[in-house]
Amino acid sequence: MPIRCTTSPMDSVSRSLDQPAKIQSPPTLLLLENTGNALRRYTHDDVTYPPVDPSFKSPFLGWELNEVVRFLREYATGTVVDESVFLVADQRTAEDESLLLVQSLRDGESVEFVRVAAEFVNTQAVAMAVATTDVQELRSLIDEGGVFRGGSGRGGNLLPRKGGKAPRKQL
């Protein structure tokens, strides 16, 4: 899952990159450092490992979400960078350690998103990419601050654990 930074909240991004190791899961997040045709150079081996270099400057600084979506639709198709499910670190990420989990639907027009706590972005992005969850389901489980924090809908901290009990599927 690609991560684009429209601001510079590196502590939160590092925490979300560190989460797969805590649940004994392979890393799947890729912090994009380039734009345009440079996306074709990324491979599956280019996943990002923490910590993120504090001097990292995102090429997406100042971009609006619709600009990121348009960019991905133009340049990510046919690459390892997923243009349909991705994460955005924005100004709020620095404030509450959440990222936007964005789903750009195949119809070419629809874009939906939900704010997800940093410790859940890897598992929820993968779940969305393989169609076991969607934005609507995660939105139904957000806390009073508008952030998905594990599914209780009341700010509970239900960290996923490899080999643990699977959460009940919302219908």
DSSP file (Angstrom, degrees, kcal/mol; ACC not computed):
  #  RESIDUE AA STRUCTURE BP1 BP2  ACC     N-H-->O    O-->H-N    N-H-->O    O-->H-N    TCO  KAPPA ALPHA  PHI   PSI    X-CA   Y-CA   Z-CA
    1    1 A M              0   0    0      0, 0.0    29,-2.6     0, 0.0     2,-0.2   0.000 360.0 360.0 360.0 127.0    0.0    0.0    0.0
    2    2 A P  E     -a   30   0A   0      0, 0.0    85,-2.6     0, 0.0     2,-0.5  -0.510 360.0-152.9 -79.2 147.6    1.5    3.3   -0.9
    3    3 A I  E     -ab  31  87A   0     27,-2.8    29,-2.1    83,-0.2     2,-0.4  -0.981   8.1-168.0-117.3 130.3    1.7    6.2    1.5
    4    4 A R  E     - b   0  88A   0     83,-2.4    85,-2.8    -2,-0.5     2,-0.6  -0.964  10.8-147.3-116.1 136.3    1.7    9.8    0.3
    5    5 A C  E     + b   0  89A   0     -2,-0.4    55,-0.4    27,-0.3    85,-0.2  -0.906  21.3 174.0-107.0 117.1    2.6   12.7    2.6
    6    6 A T  S    S+     0   0    0     83,-3.0    56,-2.0    -2,-0.6     2,-0.2   0.411  83.1  17.7 -97.1  -0.4    0.8   16.0    2.0
    7    7 A T  S    S-     0   0    0     82,-0.9    51,-0.1    54,-0.2    82,-0.1  -0.783  94.8 -97.4-146.9-169.7    2.4   17.3    5.1
    8    8 A S        +     0   0    0     -2,-0.2     2,-1.0     1,-0.1     3,-0.2  -0.483  55.5 143.8-122.0  64.4    5.4   16.1    7.2
    9    9 A P     >  +     0   0    0      0, 0.0     4,-1.7     0, 0.0     3,-0.5  -0.533  15.7 161.9 -96.2  66.6    4.2   14.0   10.2
   10   10 A M  H  >  +     0   0    0     -2,-1.0     4,-2.7     1,-0.2    42,-0.3   0.768  64.7  60.9 -65.4 -29.6    7.1   11.4   10.2
   11   11 A D  H  > S+     0   0    0      2,-0.2     4,-2.0     1,-0.2    -1,-0.2   0.939 108.6  44.0 -62.0 -45.1    6.6   10.1   13.7
   12   12 A S  H  > S+     0   0    0     -3,-0.5     4,-2.1     2,-0.2    -2,-0.2   0.893 113.4  50.7 -66.4 -40.4    3.1    8.9   12.9
   13   13 A V  H  X S+     0   0    0     -4,-1.7     4,-2.0     1,-0.2    -1,-0.2   0.918 109.5  51.2 -64.2 -42.8    4.2    7.4    9.6
   14   14 A S  H  X S+     0   0    0     -4,-2.7     4,-1.7     1,-0.2    -2,-0.2   0.903 108.6  52.3 -60.2 -41.4    7.1    5.6   11.3
   15   15 A R  H  X S+     0   0    0     -4,-2.0     4,-1.0     1,-0.2    -1,-0.2   0.900 109.5  48.3 -62.4 -41.1    4.6    4.1   13.9
   16   16 A S  H  < S+     0   0    0     -4,-2.1    -1,-0.2     1,-0.2   106,-0.2   0.843 111.2  50.6 -70.0 -31.1    2.3    2.8   11.1
   17   17 A L  H  < S+     0   0    0     -4,-2.0     4,-0.3     1,-0.2    -1,-0.2   0.797 108.9  52.9 -72.6 -28.0    5.3    1.3    9.3
   18   18 A D  H >X S+     0   0    0     -4,-1.7     4,-1.0     1,-0.2     3,-0.7   0.701  88.3  82.6 -78.9 -21.3    6.4   -0.4   12.5
   19   19 A Q  H >X S+     0   0    0     -4,-1.0     4,-1.2     1,-0.2     3,-0.6   0.847  79.4  61.6 -59.1 -41.5    3.1   -2.1   13.2
   20   20 A P  H >4>S+     0   0    0      0, 0.0     5,-3.1     0, 0.0     3,-0.5   0.888 102.8  52.3 -55.0 -39.0    3.5   -5.1   10.9
   21   21 A A  H X45S+     0   0    0     -3,-0.7     3,-1.1    -4,-0.3    -2,-0.2   0.863 104.1  57.7 -63.9 -34.8    6.5   -6.3   13.0
   22   22 A K  H <<5S+     0   0    0     -4,-1.0    -1,-0.2    -3,-0.6    -3,-0.1   0.785 113.8  37.5 -67.5 -26.8    4.5   -6.1   16.2
   23   23 A I  T <<5S-     0   0    0     -4,-1.2   139,-0.4    -3,-0.5    -1,-0.3   0.169 115.6-112.8-109.5  17.2    1.9   -8.5   14.8
   24   24 A Q  T < 5S+     0   0    0     -3,-1.1    -3,-0.2     1,-0.2    -2,-0.1   0.904  71.5 137.6  54.9  48.1    4.4  -10.7   13.0
   25   25 A S      < -     0   0    0     -5,-3.1    -1,-0.2    -6,-0.1    -2,-0.1  -0.914  60.4-102.9-121.0 147.0    3.1   -9.7    9.6
   26   26 A P        -     0   0    0      0, 0.0     2,-0.1     0, 0.0    -5,-0.0  -0.428  45.0-103.6 -68.1 145.5    5.2   -8.9    6.5
   27   27 A P        +     0   0    0      0, 0.0    20,-0.1     0, 0.0   -10,-0.1  -0.405  41.4 170.3 -68.7 145.1    5.4   -5.2    5.8
   28   28 A T        +     0   0    0     20,-0.1     2,-0.3    -2,-0.1   -11,-0.1   0.371  40.6 105.9-132.9  -1.3    3.3   -3.9    2.9
   29   29 A L        -     0   0    0     19,-0.2    19,-2.9   -12,-0.1     2,-0.5  -0.664  45.7-166.2 -93.4 140.8    3.5   -0.2    3.1
   30   30 A L  E     -a    2   0A   0    -29,-2.6   -27,-2.8    -2,-0.3     2,-0.8  -0.978  12.7-147.4-127.8 116.2    5.6    1.9    0.7
   31   31 A L  E     -a    3   0A   0     -2,-0.5     2,-0.3    15,-0.2   -27,-0.1  -0.752  25.6-132.4 -83.9 113.0    6.5    5.5    1.4
   32   32 A L        +     0   0    0    -29,-2.1   -27,-0.3    -2,-0.8    28,-0.2  -0.511  32.1 171.8 -75.0 127.6    6.6    7.2   -2.0
   33   33 A E        +     0   0    0     -2,-0.3     2,-0.3    25,-0.1    -1,-0.2   0.441  62.3  46.6-110.1  -5.6    9.6    9.3   -2.6
   34   34 A N        -     0   0    0      2,-0.1     2,-0.3    24,-0.0    26,-0.0  -0.899  62.6-151.3-136.2 161.8    9.1   10.0   -6.3
   35   35 A T    >   +     0   0    0     -2,-0.3     3,-1.2    -3,-0.0    -2,-0.0  -0.754  57.1  19.2-123.9 175.4    6.4   11.1   -8.6
   36   36 A G  G >  S-     0   0    0     -2,-0.3     3,-1.9     1,-0.2     4,-0.2  -0.284 124.3 -10.8  68.4-147.0    5.7   10.6  -12.3
   37   37 A N  G >  S+     0   0    0      1,-0.3     3,-1.6     2,-0.2     4,-0.2   0.605 116.4  85.2 -65.6 -11.4    7.2    7.8  -14.3
   38   38 A A  G X  S+     0   0    0     -3,-1.2     3,-1.7     1,-0.3     4,-0.4   0.730  72.8  76.2 -61.8 -20.9    9.6    7.1  -11.4
   39   39 A L  G X  S+     0   0    0     -3,-1.9     3,-1.2     1,-0.3    41,-0.3   0.796  81.6  68.0 -60.8 -26.8    6.8    4.9   -9.9
   40   40 A R  G <  S+     0   0    0     -3,-1.6    -1,-0.3     1,-0.2    -2,-0.2   0.718  90.7  62.9 -66.2 -20.0    7.6    2.2  -12.5
   41   41 A R  G <  S+     0   0    0     -3,-1.7    -1,-0.2    -4,-0.2    -2,-0.2   0.697  80.3 101.8 -79.5 -18.7   11.0    1.6  -10.7
   42   42 A Y    <   -     0   0    0     -3,-1.2    38,-0.5    -4,-0.4     2,-0.2  -0.396  51.4-174.0 -68.0 141.8    9.4    0.5   -7.5
   43   43 A T    >   -     0   0    0     37,-0.1     3,-1.8    36,-0.1    -2,-0.0  -0.772  43.5 -96.9-124.4 173.9    9.3   -3.3   -6.9
   44   44 A H  G >  S+     0   0    0      1,-0.3     3,-0.7    -2,-0.2    -2,-0.0   0.738 122.3  63.2 -63.5 -21.2    7.7   -5.4   -4.1
   45   45 A D  G 3  S+     0   0    0      1,-0.2    -1,-0.3     2,-0.0    -3,-0.0   0.531  84.1  79.0 -79.5  -5.3   11.1   -5.4   -2.4
   46   46 A D  G <   +     0   0    0     -3,-1.8    -1,-0.2     2,-0.1   -15,-0.2   0.227  59.6 140.4 -89.8  15.4   10.9   -1.6   -1.9
   47   47 A V    <   -     0   0    0     -3,-0.7     2,-0.4   -17,-0.1   -17,-0.3  -0.219  57.6-108.9 -55.8 152.2    8.5   -1.7    1.1
   48   48 A T        -     0   0    0    -19,-2.9   -19,-0.2     4,-0.0    -1,-0.1  -0.718  30.0-162.3 -93.0 131.6    9.5    0.9    3.6
   49   49 A Y        -     0   0    0     -2,-0.4   -31,-0.1     2,-0.1   -32,-0.1  -0.874  33.0 -74.4-108.4 143.2   11.0   -0.1    7.0
   50   50 A P  S    S+     0   0    0      0, 0.0     2,-0.1     0, 0.0   -36,-0.0  -0.381  95.2  58.0 -74.9 160.7   11.1    2.2   10.0
   51   51 A P  S    S-     0   0    0      0, 0.0     2,-0.4     0, 0.0    -2,-0.1   0.606  71.2-144.4 -82.6 158.0   12.4    4.5   11.1
   52   52 A V        -     0   0    0    -42,-0.3   -38,-0.1    -2,-0.1   -39,-0.0  -0.705  31.9-102.7 -82.6 133.8   11.7    7.1    8.4
   53   53 A D    >   -     0   0    0     -2,-0.4     3,-2.5     1,-0.2    -1,-0.1  -0.375  25.5-136.9 -56.6 124.0   14.7    9.4    7.8
   54   54 A P  T 3  S+     0   0    0      0, 0.0    -1,-0.2     0, 0.0   -44,-0.1   0.720 102.8  60.6 -59.7 -20.1   13.7   12.7    9.6
   55   55 A S  T 3  S+     0   0    0      2,-0.1    -2,-0.1     0, 0.0     2,-0.0   0.473  76.0 129.0 -85.6  -0.6   15.0   14.6    6.6
   56   56 A F    <   -     0   0    0     -3,-2.5     2,-0.5     1,-0.1   -46,-0.1  -0.309  41.0-165.1 -57.3 130.9   12.5   12.9    4.2
   57   57 A K        -     0   0    0    -24,-0.1   -49,-0.1     4,-0.0    -1,-0.1  -0.975  15.7-134.5-120.8 115.8   10.6   15.5    2.2
   58   58 A S    >   -     0   0    0     -2,-0.5     3,-1.1   -51,-0.1   -25,-0.1  -0.427   4.6-141.7 -69.1 138.1    7.5   14.1    0.4
   59   59 A P  T 3  S+     0   0    0      0, 0.0    -1,-0.1     0, 0.0   -26,-0.1   0.552 100.6  63.2 -73.2  -5.1    7.0   15.1   -3.2
   60   60 A F  T >   +     0   0    0    -55,-0.4     3,-2.5   -28,-0.2     8,-0.1   0.313  68.9 140.3-101.3   7.1    3.3   15.4   -2.4
   61   61 A L  T <  S+     0   0    0     -3,-1.1   -54,-0.2     1,-0.3   -55,-0.2  -0.274  76.1  11.0 -55.2 129.9    3.6   18.2    0.1
   62   62 A G  T 3  S+     0   0    0    -56,-2.0    -1,-0.3     1,-0.3     2,-0.2   0.400  94.1 138.0  84.0  -2.9    0.8   20.7   -0.4
   63   63 A W    <   -     0   0    0     -3,-2.5    -1,-0.3   -58,-0.2     2,-0.2  -0.491  49.9-130.2 -76.6 145.8   -1.2   18.4   -2.7
   64   64 A E    >>  -     0   0    0     -2,-0.2     4,-1.7    -3,-0.1     3,-0.6  -0.561  27.3-108.7 -84.8 158.6   -5.0   18.1   -2.3
   65   65 A L  H 3> S+     0   0    0      1,-0.2     4,-2.5     2,-0.2     5,-0.2   0.891 119.2  54.9 -57.4 -42.3   -6.5   14.6   -2.2
   66   66 A N  H 3> S+     0   0    0      1,-0.2     4,-2.2     2,-0.2    -1,-0.2   0.827 106.2  52.7 -63.9 -29.7   -8.1   15.0   -5.7
   67   67 A E  H <> S+     0   0    0     -3,-0.6     4,-2.4     2,-0.2    -1,-0.2   0.886 109.1  48.9 -70.0 -39.1   -4.6   15.8   -7.1
   68   68 A V  H  X S+     0   0    0     -4,-1.7     4,-2.6     2,-0.2    -2,-0.2   0.928 111.9  49.2 -64.8 -45.2   -3.2   12.6   -5.5
   69   69 A V  H  X S+     0   0    0     -4,-2.5     4,-2.4     1,-0.2     5,-0.2   0.935 112.4  47.5 -60.0 -47.7   -6.0   10.5   -6.9
   70   70 A R  H  X S+     0   0    0     -4,-2.2     4,-1.6     1,-0.2    -1,-0.2   0.911 111.7  51.1 -60.6 -43.8   -5.5   12.0  -10.4
   71   71 A F  H  X S+     0   0    0     -4,-2.4     4,-2.8     1,-0.2     5,-0.4   0.930 111.4  47.0 -59.4 -47.4   -1.8   11.4  -10.2
   72   72 A L  H  X>S+     0   0    0     -4,-2.6     4,-2.2     1,-0.2     5,-0.7   0.902 109.1  53.4 -65.1 -40.7   -2.2    7.8   -9.2
   73   73 A R  H  <5S+     0   0    0     -4,-2.4    -1,-0.2    -5,-0.2     4,-0.2   0.851 116.2  41.0 -61.9 -32.2   -4.7    7.1  -11.9
   74   74 A E  H  <5S+     0   0    0     -4,-1.6    -2,-0.2    -5,-0.2    -1,-0.2   0.889 130.8  19.3 -82.2 -40.7   -2.3    8.5  -14.5
   75   75 A Y  H  <5S+     0   0    0     -4,-2.8    -3,-0.2    -5,-0.2    -2,-0.2   0.694 114.8  57.7-109.5 -21.3    1.0    7.0  -13.3
   76   76 A A  T ><5S+     0   0    0     -4,-2.2     3,-2.2    -5,-0.4     5,-0.2   0.711  71.6 111.4 -90.1 -18.9    0.5    4.0  -11.0
   77   77 A T  T 3 <S+     0   0    0     -5,-0.7     3,-0.1     1,-0.3     5,-0.1  -0.325  88.1  16.6 -57.3 129.1   -1.5    1.8  -13.3
   78   78 A G  T 3  S+     0   0    0      1,-0.3    -1,-0.3     3,-0.1     2,-0.2   0.556 110.2  97.8  83.6   8.7    0.6   -1.2  -14.3
   79   79 A T  S <  S-     0   0    0     -3,-2.2    -1,-0.3     2,-0.4     4,-0.1  -0.640  89.8-103.9-116.0 177.5    3.1   -0.7  -11.4
   80   80 A V  S    S+     0   0    0    -38,-0.5     2,-0.5   -41,-0.3   -37,-0.1   0.588  94.6 100.2 -76.8  -9.3    3.4   -2.2   -7.9
   81   81 A V  S    S-     0   0    0     -5,-0.2     2,-0.6   -42,-0.2    -2,-0.4  -0.677  78.2-131.0 -79.8 122.3    1.9    1.0   -6.5
   82   82 A D        -     0   0    0     -2,-0.5    -5,-0.1     3,-0.2    -2,-0.1  -0.623  23.2-175.5 -78.6 118.4   -1.7    0.5   -5.8
   83   83 A E  S    S+     0   0    0     -2,-0.6    -1,-0.2     1,-0.1     3,-0.1   0.568  79.3  54.7 -88.7  -8.4   -3.8    3.3   -7.2
   84   84 A S  S    S+     0   0    0      1,-0.3    20,-2.7    19,-0.1     2,-0.4   0.742 113.9  30.8 -99.5 -24.8   -7.1    2.0   -5.8
   85   85 A V  E    S+ C   0 103A   0     18,-0.2     2,-0.3     2,-0.0    -1,-0.3  -0.979  77.0 140.9-134.7 121.5   -6.2    1.8   -2.1
   86   86 A F  E     - C   0 102A   0     16,-2.1    16,-3.4    -2,-0.4     2,-0.3  -0.959  40.2-118.5-153.8 169.6   -3.7    4.1   -0.5
   87   87 A L  E     -bC   3 101A   0    -85,-2.6   -83,-2.4    -2,-0.3     2,-0.5  -0.871  15.9-158.7-116.0 146.0   -2.9    6.2    2.6
   88   88 A V  E     -bC   4 100A   0     12,-2.2    12,-2.6    -2,-0.3     2,-0.6  -0.988   6.0-154.9-126.7 124.5   -2.4    9.9    3.0
   89   89 A A  E     +b    5   0A   0    -85,-2.8   -83,-3.0    -2,-0.5   -82,-0.9  -0.879  32.4 163.8 -93.2 120.8   -0.5   11.5    5.8
   90   90 A D    >>  -     0   0    0     -2,-0.6     4,-0.9     8,-0.4     3,-0.8  -0.514  54.8 -71.7-125.6-168.4   -1.9   15.0    6.2
   91   91 A Q  H >> S+     0   0    0      1,-0.3     4,-0.8     2,-0.2     3,-0.7   0.877 128.9  55.3 -58.1 -39.7   -1.9   17.9    8.7
   92   92 A R  H 3> S+     0   0    0      1,-0.2     4,-2.8     2,-0.2     3,-0.4   0.799  95.0  68.6 -66.5 -26.8   -4.2   16.0   11.0
   93   93 A T  H <> S+     0   0    0     -3,-0.8     4,-1.9     1,-0.3    -1,-0.2   0.903  99.0  49.8 -56.8 -41.6   -1.8   13.0   11.1
   94   94 A A  H << S+     0   0    0     -4,-0.9    -1,-0.3    -3,-0.7    -2,-0.2   0.791 114.3  46.5 -67.1 -27.7    0.6   15.2   13.0
   95   95 A E  H  < S+     0   0    0     -4,-0.8    -2,-0.2    -3,-0.4    -1,-0.2   0.903 133.0   8.0 -82.7 -44.4   -2.1   16.1   15.5
   96   96 A D  H  < S-     0   0    0     -4,-2.8    -3,-0.2     2,-0.2    -2,-0.2   0.282  94.0-114.3-128.4  11.4   -3.8   12.7   16.3
   97   97 A E  S  < S+     0   0    0     -4,-1.9    21,-2.7    -5,-0.4     2,-0.3   0.849  72.7 127.8  58.7  38.4   -1.6   10.1   14.6
   98   98 A S  E     - D   0 117A   0     -6,-0.4    -8,-0.4    19,-0.3     2,-0.3  -0.882  42.4-155.5-118.7 156.5   -4.2    9.0   12.1
   99   99 A L  E     - D   0 116A   0     17,-2.8    17,-3.0    -2,-0.3     2,-0.6  -0.892  25.5-106.6-124.9 158.2   -3.9    8.7    8.4
  100  100 A L  E     -CD  88 115A   0    -12,-2.6   -12,-2.2    -2,-0.3     2,-0.7  -0.764  25.3-154.4 -83.7 124.8   -6.5    8.8    5.6
  101  101 A L  E     -CD  87 114A   0     13,-3.1    13,-1.8    -2,-0.6     2,-0.4  -0.911  21.0-163.7 -97.4 115.6   -7.2    5.4    4.1
  102  102 A V  E     -CD  86 113A   0    -16,-3.4   -16,-2.1    -2,-0.7     2,-0.5  -0.837  17.1-166.1-111.4 136.8   -8.5    6.2    0.6
  103  103 A Q  E     -CD  85 112A   0      9,-3.3     9,-2.6    -2,-0.4     2,-0.8  -0.971   4.6-164.0-121.6 114.6  -10.3    3.9   -1.8
  104  104 A S  E     - D   0 111A   0    -20,-2.7     7,-0.2    -2,-0.5     6,-0.1  -0.870  25.0-136.0 -98.5 106.8  -10.5    5.1   -5.4
  105  105 A L    >   -     0   0    0      5,-1.8     3,-1.6    -2,-0.8     4,-0.1  -0.215  14.5-114.3 -71.6 155.0  -13.2    3.0   -6.9
  106  106 A R  T 3  S+     0   0    0      1,-0.3    -1,-0.1     2,-0.1    -2,-0.0   0.648 103.0  81.5 -63.9 -18.2  -12.9    1.4  -10.3
  107  107 A D  T 3  S-     0   0    0      1,-0.1    -1,-0.3     3,-0.1    -2,-0.1   0.588 101.5-124.6 -68.4  -5.5  -15.6    3.5  -11.9
  108  108 A G  S <  S+     0   0    0     -3,-1.6    -1,-0.1     2,-0.2    -2,-0.1   0.361  95.5  59.3  83.4  -6.7  -13.0    6.3  -12.3
  109  109 A E  S    S+     0   0    0     -4,-0.1     2,-0.2     1,-0.1    -1,-0.1   0.740  77.9  85.8-118.4 -45.9  -15.0    8.8  -10.4
  110  110 A S        +     0   0    0     -6,-0.1    -5,-1.8    -5,-0.0     2,-0.4  -0.406  44.7 176.6 -74.3 133.4  -15.8    7.7   -6.8
  111  111 A V  E     +D  104   0A   0     -7,-0.2     2,-0.3    -2,-0.2    -7,-0.2  -0.990   3.9 178.8-133.8 124.9  -13.3    8.3   -4.1
  112  112 A E  E     +D  103   0A   0     -9,-2.6    -9,-3.3    -2,-0.4     2,-0.3  -0.915   3.0 179.4-123.7 152.5  -14.1    7.4   -0.5
  113  113 A F  E     -D  102   0A   0     -2,-0.3     2,-0.3   -11,-0.2   -11,-0.2  -0.990  13.9-168.3-151.1 158.6  -12.0    7.7    2.6
  114  114 A V  E     -D  101   0A   0    -13,-1.8   -13,-3.1    -2,-0.3     2,-0.4  -0.988  30.4-115.5-144.0 145.7  -11.9    7.1    6.3
  115  115 A R  E     -De 100 147A   0     31,-0.5    33,-2.9    -2,-0.3     2,-0.4  -0.722  35.8-171.0 -85.7 130.8   -9.5    8.3    9.0
  116  116 A V  E     -De  99 148A   0    -17,-3.0   -17,-2.8    -2,-0.4    33,-0.2  -0.973  27.1-109.6-128.0 135.5   -7.6    5.3   10.6
  117  117 A A  E >>  -D   98   0A   0     31,-2.8     3,-2.3    -2,-0.4     4,-0.7  -0.318  36.6-112.2 -60.2 145.2   -5.3    5.3   13.7
  118  118 A A  G >4 S+     0   0    0    -21,-2.7     3,-0.9     1,-0.3     4,-0.5   0.818 114.3  59.0 -52.2 -38.6   -1.6    4.7   12.7
  119  119 A E  G 34 S+     0   0    0      1,-0.2    -1,-0.3   -22,-0.2     4,-0.2   0.626 110.9  42.5 -71.2  -9.8   -1.5    1.3   14.4
  120  120 A F  G <> S+     0   0    0     -3,-2.3     4,-2.4    28,-0.2     5,-0.3   0.467  85.7  92.1-110.8  -3.9   -4.3    0.0   12.2
  121  121 A V  H <X S+     0   0    0     -3,-0.9     4,-2.3    -4,-0.7     5,-0.2   0.886  86.0  49.5 -65.0 -38.9   -3.4    1.4    8.8
  122  122 A N  H  > S+     0   0    0     -4,-0.5     4,-2.1  -106,-0.2     5,-0.2   0.968 115.9  40.5 -64.1 -52.6   -1.5   -1.6    7.6
  123  123 A T  H  > S+     0   0    0     -4,-0.2     4,-2.3     1,-0.2    -2,-0.2   0.896 118.9  45.8 -65.7 -39.7   -4.0   -4.3    8.5
  124  124 A Q  H  X S+     0   0    0     -4,-2.4     4,-2.2     2,-0.2    -1,-0.2   0.863 111.2  51.9 -74.4 -34.2   -7.0   -2.2    7.3
  125  125 A A  H  X S+     0   0    0     -4,-2.3     4,-2.3    -5,-0.3    -2,-0.2   0.917 112.7  45.8 -65.6 -42.4   -5.4   -1.2    4.0
  126  126 A V  H  X S+     0   0    0     -4,-2.1     4,-1.9    -5,-0.2    -2,-0.2   0.931 111.8  51.9 -64.5 -44.8   -4.6   -4.8    3.2
  127  127 A A  H  <>S+     0   0    0     -4,-2.3     5,-2.9     1,-0.2     6,-1.0   0.888 112.1  46.5 -59.0 -39.2   -8.1   -5.8    4.2
  128  128 A M  H ><5S+     0   0    0     -4,-2.2     3,-1.3     3,-0.2    -1,-0.2   0.899 109.1  54.4 -70.0 -39.7   -9.6   -3.2    1.9
  129  129 A A  H 3<5S+     0   0    0     -4,-2.3    -2,-0.2     1,-0.3    -1,-0.2   0.828 112.8  42.8 -64.3 -32.3   -7.2   -4.2   -1.0
  130  130 A V  T 3<5S-     0   0    0     -4,-1.9    -1,-0.3    -5,-0.1    -2,-0.2   0.247 116.6-115.4 -99.5  12.7   -8.4   -7.8   -0.8
  131  131 A A  T < 5S+     0   0    0     -3,-1.3    -3,-0.2     2,-0.2    -4,-0.1   0.769  80.0 123.1  64.5  32.5  -12.0   -6.7   -0.4
  132  132 A T  S   <S+     0   0    0     -5,-2.9     2,-0.3    -6,-0.2    -4,-0.2   0.549  83.5  12.2 -94.9  -8.8  -12.6   -8.1    3.1
  133  133 A T        -     0   0    0     -6,-1.0     2,-0.3    -9,-0.1    -2,-0.2  -0.944  68.9-160.4-150.0 170.7  -13.7   -4.6    4.3
  134  134 A D     >  -     0   0    0     -2,-0.3     4,-2.1    -3,-0.1     5,-0.2  -0.911  40.1 -91.7-146.9 175.9  -14.5   -1.3    2.8
  135  135 A V  H  > S+     0   0    0     -2,-0.3     4,-2.8     1,-0.2     5,-0.2   0.891 120.9  56.5 -58.9 -41.8  -14.7    2.4    3.7
  136  136 A Q  H  > S+     0   0    0      1,-0.2     4,-1.5     2,-0.2    -1,-0.2   0.911 107.7  47.8 -60.2 -43.0  -18.4    2.1    4.7
  137  137 A E  H  4 S+     0   0    0      1,-0.2     4,-0.4     2,-0.2     3,-0.2   0.933 113.2  47.0 -64.4 -45.7  -17.7   -0.7    7.2
  138  138 A L  H >< S+     0   0    0     -4,-2.1     3,-1.5     1,-0.2    -2,-0.2   0.891 108.5  56.0 -64.5 -38.1  -14.8    1.2    8.8
  139  139 A R  H >< S+     0   0    0     -4,-2.8     3,-1.2     1,-0.3    -1,-0.2   0.847 100.5  59.1 -61.1 -32.7  -16.9    4.4    9.0
  140  140 A S  T 3< S+     0   0    0     -4,-1.5    -1,-0.3     1,-0.2    -2,-0.2   0.631 108.8  46.4 -70.9 -10.6  -19.5    2.5   10.9
  141  141 A L  T <  S+     0   0    0     -3,-1.5    12,-0.9    -4,-0.4     8,-0.5   0.195  82.4 125.6-117.0  14.5  -16.9    1.8   13.6
  142  142 A I  B <   -F  148   0A   0     -3,-1.2     6,-0.2     6,-0.2   -26,-0.1  -0.356  56.3-120.8 -74.7 156.8  -15.2    5.2   14.0
  143  143 A D    >   -     0   0    0      4,-2.5     3,-2.2    11,-0.1    11,-0.2  -0.191  41.1 -82.9 -85.0-176.8  -14.9    6.8   17.5
  144  144 A E  T 3  S+     0   0    0      1,-0.3    -1,-0.1     2,-0.1    10,-0.1   0.695 129.4  58.4 -64.1 -18.1  -16.4   10.1   18.5
  145  145 A G  T 3  S-     0   0    0      2,-0.2    -1,-0.3     0, 0.0     3,-0.1   0.413 119.9-107.8 -89.2   1.1  -13.3   11.8   17.0
  146  146 A G  S <  S+     0   0    0     -3,-2.2   -31,-0.5     1,-0.3     2,-0.4   0.728  79.8 123.6  82.1  22.6  -14.0   10.4   13.6
  147  147 A V  E     -e  115   0A   0    -33,-0.1    -4,-2.5    -6,-0.1     2,-0.6  -0.952  62.5-128.3-121.7 135.1  -11.1    7.9   13.7
  148  148 A F  E     +eF 116 142A   0    -33,-2.9   -31,-2.8    -2,-0.4   -28,-0.2  -0.718  32.9 170.1 -76.7 122.2  -11.2    4.1   13.3
  149  149 A R  S    S-     0   0    0     -2,-0.6     9,-0.7    -8,-0.5    -1,-0.1  -0.064  71.2 -48.2-127.5  31.7   -9.3    2.7   16.3
  150  150 A G  S    S-     0   0    0      7,-0.2     7,-0.1     1,-0.1    -8,-0.1   0.362  89.8 -75.7 121.2  -5.9   -9.9   -1.0   16.1
  151  151 A G  S    S+     0   0    0    -10,-0.4    -1,-0.1     5,-0.2    -9,-0.1   0.386  97.8 106.0 110.1  -7.2  -13.6   -1.4   15.7
  152  152 A S  S    S-     0   0    0      4,-0.2   -10,-0.1    -3,-0.1     5,-0.1   0.750  72.0-138.4 -79.3 -19.8  -15.4   -0.8   19.0
  153  153 A G  S    S+     0   0    0    -12,-0.9   -11,-0.1     3,-0.2    -1,-0.1   0.458  89.9  77.2  77.3  -0.7  -16.7    2.6   17.8
  154  154 A R  S    S-     0   0    0    -11,-0.2   -11,-0.1   -13,-0.1   -12,-0.1   0.021 121.2 -85.6-129.2  25.9  -15.9    4.0   21.2
  155  155 A G  S    S+     0   0    0      1,-0.2   -13,-0.0    -8,-0.2   -12,-0.0   0.639  72.0 162.8  83.1  13.1  -12.1    4.5   20.9
  156  156 A G        -     0   0    0      1,-0.1     2,-0.7     2,-0.1    -4,-0.2  -0.250  37.7-134.1 -63.2 155.8  -11.3    0.9   22.0
  157  157 A N        +     0   0    0     -7,-0.1     2,-1.1    -6,-0.1    -7,-0.2  -0.731  35.0 163.5-116.0  80.8   -7.8   -0.3   21.2
  158  158 A L        -     0   0    0     -9,-0.7    -2,-0.1    -2,-0.7    -1,-0.0  -0.649  21.3-163.6-100.1  76.4   -8.2   -3.8   19.8
  159  159 A L        -     0   0    0     -2,-1.1   -39,-0.1     1,-0.1     2,-0.1  -0.361  22.7-115.5 -62.4 134.0   -4.8   -4.3   18.1
  160  160 A P        -     0   0    0      0, 0.0     2,-0.4     0, 0.0    -1,-0.1  -0.389  31.7-162.5 -67.7 149.7   -4.9   -7.2   15.6
  161  161 A R    >   -     0   0    0      4,-0.2     3,-2.6    -2,-0.1  -138,-0.1  -0.995  24.4-111.5-139.1 129.1   -2.7  -10.1   16.5
  162  162 A K  T 3  S+     0   0    0   -139,-0.4     3,-0.1    -2,-0.4  -137,-0.0  -0.378 108.4  15.7 -59.5 129.8   -1.5  -12.9   14.2
  163  163 A G  T 3  S+     0   0    0      1,-0.3    -1,-0.3    -2,-0.1     3,-0.1   0.391 103.1 126.3  85.1  -3.5   -3.2  -16.1   15.3
  164  164 A G  S <  S-     0   0    0     -3,-2.6    -1,-0.3     1,-0.2     2,-0.2  -0.247  73.7 -72.7 -80.9 173.2   -5.8  -14.1   17.2
  165  165 A K        -     0   0    0     -3,-0.1    -4,-0.2     1,-0.1    -1,-0.2  -0.446  52.4-118.3 -66.9 134.1   -9.5  -14.4   16.9
  166  166 A A        -     0   0    0     -2,-0.2    -1,-0.1     1,-0.1     3,-0.1  -0.480  31.5-107.6 -72.7 142.5  -10.8  -12.7   13.7
  167  167 A P        -     0   0    0      0, 0.0     2,-0.2     0, 0.0    -1,-0.1  -0.371  40.9 -95.3 -68.3 151.9  -13.2   -9.8   14.2
  168  168 A R        -     0   0    0      1,-0.1     2,-0.3    -2,-0.0     0, 0.0  -0.476  41.4-116.8 -67.9 134.1  -16.8  -10.4   13.4
  169  169 A K        -     0   0    0     -2,-0.2     2,-0.4    -3,-0.1    -1,-0.1  -0.580  23.5-132.5 -74.9 129.2  -17.7   -9.3    9.9
  170  170 A Q              0   0    0     -2,-0.3   -33,-0.1     1,-0.1    -1,-0.1  -0.681 360.0 360.0 -81.0 131.7  -20.2   -6.4    9.8
  171  171 A L              0   0    0     -2,-0.4    -1,-0.1   -34,-0.0    -2,-0.0   0.394 360.0 360.0-108.7 360.0  -23.0   -7.1    7.3
